[in-house]
Amino acid sequence: MVKVAVVGATGAVGEVMRQVLDEHKFPYSEIRFLASEKSVGKSLSFQGKTYQILPIAPESFEGIDVVLSSTPSSVSLVSSPMAAAKGAIVVDNSSAWRMDPEVPLVVPEVNPHHLDSIPKGIVANPNCSTIQMLVALKPLHDAATIKRVIVSTYQASSGKGAKGLEDLDGQVEAIGRGIAVPDAKAHIARLAGNVLAHDWKLAEEGYSEEEWKMVRETQKILGVPDLPVCPTTVRVPVRTGHSESVNVELVHPLSPEKAKEILRNAPGIILSDELKGDITPQPLMCEGRDEVFVGRVRRDPTVAHGLTLWVVADNLRKGAATNAVQIAETLLKRGIIPIKR
């Protein structure tokens, strides 16, 4: 059994982390919940017990083996090294550490071997859109080697956290009541009945920060630093569940039939490729699920060896909380965190 701390326990992802820890029956002997000053001293319930929320401070990490952290990057830059200095391994959900060369960036189905070296005591959880894409692409990469990736995302409002959902829900309610739609606060513009082609901070070359995350994280996780990745990230009026249209050019031939066989047998994937009824992957289908759903696998006739597929996953679970818990489980399985008896 291990001693666990959940940092950012009262946030949207922190709440789902608690859910996943419970559902996965994660083996702990002690668990602590930490949050920002405004939540310190309040209580929350977990597995039938009441816990007081602790401050994010060095003494709160004393004796802790593994930390699951979901805080803003500015907080993570301070709190994750603080916890690591106390001897814990930190699984960090922020973007603060993802591109640090001494911090492994891990999707357990894709690159668990990267956990064999954790110099800073910190493991980074990738961006939600990167995680689900790579769960789907890694088996194809192993079979035929990916040469290039083009991806367009259709990302849910909950990617902006609770404030994003407040935006969307308030706008939908106003439209239903026939009253003035409130101004957007979390999103760049009104989302209800709309699609936002740009809802993230702008970065270089006209791409958003979100798009560059998909490029650089994919290259780091797959260990192919020059892999061409061209993303377009889009916000859609969906509460939970990111969808992606992914086009891959391969080095070697791979038929859609063979690709489906590979995906059907790959870990963490549910192949749902029937083009009848409501079988094709949808956000509503994946909500509350840990798996990545893949469908519409077909040949790309514009290149010699190309495939196109549709990928959907719950962005709060596999895209954040579940992947973090799975990293902790993998640390246990690989003996990196010893089980205390």
C-alpha positions in Angstrom: 0.0 0.0 0.0 1.2 3.5 -0.8 0.6 7.0 0.6 -1.2 9.2 -1.9 -1.8 13.0 -2.2 -4.2 14.6 -4.6 -3.4 18.2 -5.3 -6.1 20.4 -6.7 -8.6 18.0 -5.2 -11.5 20.3 -5.4 -11.1 21.3 -9.1 -12.9 19.6 -12.0 -10.1 17.2 -12.8 -9.3 16.7 -9.1 -12.9 15.6 -8.6 -12.7 13.1 -11.4 -9.3 11.9 -10.0 -11.0 11.0 -6.8 -13.7 9.1 -8.8 -11.1 7.2 -10.8 -9.0 6.3 -7.7 -12.2 4.8 -6.2 -13.3 2.9 -9.3 -9.8 1.5 -10.0 -9.5 0.5 -6.3 -6.1 2.1 -6.1 -4.1 0.5 -3.3 -3.4 3.2 -0.7 -2.7 3.1 3.0 -3.2 6.8 3.4 -4.7 9.5 1.2 -4.5 13.3 1.6 -6.3 16.0 -0.3 -4.7 19.4 -1.0 -6.0 22.5 -2.6 -5.7 26.3 -2.8 -6.0 28.6 0.3 -9.7 29.3 -0.4 -10.5 25.6 0.1 -8.1 24.8 3.0 -9.9 23.7 6.1 -13.0 22.6 4.2 -13.9 19.0 4.0 -14.7 16.5 1.3 -16.0 12.9 1.3 -14.1 10.0 -0.2 -15.1 6.3 0.0 -17.4 7.0 2.9 -14.9 9.0 5.0 -14.5 12.7 5.5 -11.2 14.4 4.9 -10.0 17.9 5.7 -8.4 19.7 2.8 -4.8 20.5 3.5 -2.7 23.4 2.2 -0.2 23.1 -0.6 2.8 23.2 1.7 6.0 21.1 2.3 4.6 19.5 5.5 1.5 18.2 3.6 3.8 16.0 1.5 5.7 14.4 4.4 5.8 10.6 3.9 3.8 10.7 0.7 4.8 8.2 -2.1 2.9 9.5 -5.1 1.2 12.8 -5.8 -1.6 13.2 -8.4 -1.6 16.9 -9.2 -4.0 19.1 -11.3 -3.3 22.8 -10.8 -2.5 25.7 -13.0 1.1 25.7 -14.4 2.1 28.7 -12.2 1.2 26.6 -9.0 2.7 23.4 -10.4 6.1 25.1 -11.0 6.3 25.5 -7.2 4.2 22.6 -5.8 5.6 19.7 -7.8 9.3 20.3 -7.0 8.1 20.8 -3.4 6.5 17.4 -3.3 9.4 15.7 -5.1 11.8 17.2 -2.6 9.9 15.3 0.1 10.6 12.0 -1.7 7.3 11.6 -3.7 6.9 10.9 -7.4 4.6 13.6 -8.8 2.2 12.9 -11.7 1.6 16.5 -12.9 -1.4 17.3 -15.1 -0.4 20.9 -15.9 1.6 21.9 -19.0 4.5 23.2 -16.8 6.8 20.2 -17.1 5.8 18.5 -20.3 8.6 19.6 -22.5 11.3 19.5 -19.8 13.9 17.0 -21.1 14.3 15.5 -17.6 10.6 14.9 -17.1 9.0 11.9 -18.8 5.8 12.7 -20.7 3.7 9.5 -20.5 0.7 7.7 -21.9 0.8 4.2 -20.3 -0.4 2.4 -23.4 2.2 4.2 -25.5 5.5 4.7 -23.7 5.5 3.2 -20.2 9.3 2.5 -20.5 9.9 6.3 -20.2 9.0 5.9 -16.5 12.3 4.0 -16.0 14.1 7.4 -15.6 12.5 10.2 -13.5 15.4 12.5 -12.6 13.3 15.3 -11.1 10.7 13.0 -9.4 8.1 14.4 -11.7 6.1 12.7 -14.5 4.1 14.9 -16.8 0.6 14.0 -18.0 0.2 15.1 -21.6 -2.4 17.4 -23.1 -5.9 15.8 -23.4 -6.0 15.9 -27.2 -2.6 14.4 -27.5 -3.4 11.5 -25.2 -6.3 10.2 -27.1 -4.7 10.6 -30.5 -1.6 8.7 -29.5 -3.5 5.8 -27.9 -5.0 5.3 -31.3 -1.9 6.0 -33.4 0.8 4.0 -31.4 -0.4 0.6 -32.6 -0.4 1.8 -36.2 3.0 3.4 -35.7 4.4 0.1 -34.5 2.9 -1.8 -37.5 3.8 0.6 -40.3 5.7 3.6 -39.0 4.0 7.0 -39.1 5.5 9.5 -41.6 3.1 12.4 -41.0 0.0 13.3 -39.0 -2.7 15.8 -39.8 -5.4 16.2 -37.1 -8.4 18.4 -36.6 -10.0 18.4 -33.1 -13.5 19.1 -31.9 -13.0 19.8 -28.3 -15.6 20.0 -25.5 -16.3 23.0 -23.3 -15.1 21.2 -20.2 -11.6 21.5 -21.6 -11.8 25.0 -20.1 -12.8 23.5 -16.7 -15.9 24.4 -14.7 -15.9 28.0 -16.0 -16.2 26.7 -19.5 -19.2 24.6 -18.6 -20.8 27.6 -16.9 -20.4 29.5 -20.1 -22.0 26.9 -22.3 -24.8 25.9 -19.9 -25.7 29.5 -19.2 -25.8 30.3 -23.0 -27.9 27.2 -23.7 -30.3 28.1 -20.9 -30.7 31.6 -22.2 -31.4 30.5 -25.7 -34.0 28.0 -24.4 -35.7 30.7 -22.4 -35.6 33.2 -25.3 -33.6 35.8 -23.3 -30.4 37.6 -24.0 -27.4 35.3 -24.2 -24.8 36.2 -21.6 -21.3 37.2 -22.7 -18.6 34.5 -22.8 -16.2 34.5 -19.9 -14.1 31.3 -20.3 -14.4 30.9 -24.0 -13.3 33.5 -26.6 -16.8 34.0 -27.8 -20.3 32.5 -27.6 -20.1 28.7 -27.9 -23.8 27.6 -27.8 -24.9 27.0 -31.3 -21.5 28.0 -32.6 -18.0 26.6 -33.4 -14.8 28.4 -32.3 -11.9 27.9 -34.6 -9.6 29.6 -32.1 -10.2 29.3 -28.4 -6.6 29.2 -27.0 -3.7 31.6 -26.7 -2.1 32.4 -30.0 1.5 31.2 -30.5 4.0 31.3 -33.3 3.2 31.0 -37.0 -0.5 31.6 -36.5 -1.0 28.3 -34.5 -2.4 28.3 -31.0 -0.6 27.0 -27.9 -2.9 24.0 -27.9 -1.9 23.1 -31.5 1.8 23.4 -30.7 1.3 21.2 -27.6 0.0 18.4 -29.9 3.0 18.8 -32.2 5.7 18.8 -29.6 4.1 16.3 -27.2 3.5 13.8 -30.0 7.2 14.0 -31.1 8.4 13.6 -27.5 6.2 10.7 -26.6 6.8 8.7 -29.8 10.5 9.6 -29.6 10.5 11.0 -33.2 11.6 14.6 -32.7 11.2 15.6 -36.4 7.8 13.9 -37.0 5.6 16.3 -39.0 2.3 17.0 -37.2 -0.1 19.6 -38.4 -3.1 20.2 -36.0 -6.1 22.5 -36.1 -7.9 22.6 -32.7 -11.5 23.7 -32.6 -14.0 24.2 -29.7 -17.5 22.8 -30.2 -20.7 23.1 -28.1 -20.3 19.8 -26.3 -20.0 19.5 -22.6 -17.6 16.5 -22.3 -15.7 14.4 -24.8 -13.1 15.5 -27.4 -13.4 14.2 -31.0 -10.6 14.1 -33.6 -10.3 13.6 -37.3 -6.9 12.1 -37.7 -5.1 11.5 -41.0 -1.8 9.5 -41.0 0.6 8.9 -43.8 2.6 5.7 -43.2 6.0 4.6 -44.4 4.8 1.0 -45.1 1.5 -0.2 -46.5 -1.3 -1.0 -44.1 -4.8 -1.8 -45.2 -7.9 -0.5 -43.4 -8.9 -4.1 -42.6 -5.5 -4.8 -41.0 -5.5 -1.5 -39.2 -8.9 -2.4 -37.7 -7.6 -5.7 -36.6 -4.6 -4.1 -34.9 -6.8 -1.4 -33.2 -9.4 -4.0 -32.1 -6.6 -5.8 -30.1 -4.8 -2.7 -28.8 -4.9 -1.7 -25.1 -7.2 1.1 -24.1 -9.1 1.2 -27.4 -12.7 0.3 -28.3 -13.1 -0.1 -32.1 -16.6 1.0 -33.1 -16.4 1.1 -36.9 -19.9 0.1 -38.1 -21.4 2.8 -40.3 -25.0 2.1 -39.4 -27.2 3.3 -36.6 -25.4 5.2 -33.8 -22.4 3.0 -33.7 -19.8 5.5 -34.9 -17.9 7.0 -31.8 -19.6 10.0 -30.3 -18.8 12.2 -27.3 -22.0 10.9 -25.5 -20.8 7.4 -26.0 -17.5 8.0 -24.3 -18.6 10.1 -21.4 -17.6 8.5 -18.1 -15.4 5.9 -19.9 -11.7 5.4 -19.7 -11.2 3.9 -23.2 -10.5 5.7 -26.4 -13.1 5.0 -29.1 -12.0 4.7 -32.7 -14.1 4.5 -35.9 -14.4 5.4 -39.5 -11.1 3.8 -40.3 -10.6 4.2 -44.1 -7.9 4.5 -46.8 -6.6 8.0 -47.7 -6.5 7.8 -51.5 -4.3 10.9 -51.9 -1.0 9.3 -50.6 0.7 6.0 -51.2 0.1 4.7 -47.6 -2.5 6.7 -45.8 -5.3 6.1 -43.3 -8.0 8.4 -41.8 -9.7 7.7 -38.6 -12.2 9.2 -36.1 -11.1 9.2 -32.4 -13.2 10.2 -29.4 -12.5 10.1 -25.7 -13.7 11.6 -22.4 -11.3 14.6 -21.9 -11.7 14.7 -18.1 -11.0 11.0 -17.7 -8.6 9.5 -20.2 -7.6 13.0 -21.3 -6.6 13.9 -17.7 -7.6 12.1 -14.5 -7.6 8.5 -15.7 -4.3 8.8 -17.5 -2.7 10.2 -14.3 -4.1 7.4 -12.2 -2.9 4.9 -14.8 0.6 6.4 -14.7 0.6 5.8 -10.9 -0.6 2.3 -11.4 2.2 1.7 -13.9 4.7 3.0 -11.4 3.5 0.4 -9.0 3.5 -2.4 -11.6 7.0 -1.6 -12.7 8.2 -1.5 -9.0 9.2 2.2 -9.3 7.0 3.0 -6.3 7.5 0.1 -3.8 4.4 -1.3 -2.3 4.6 -0.9 1.5 3.4 -3.8 3.6 
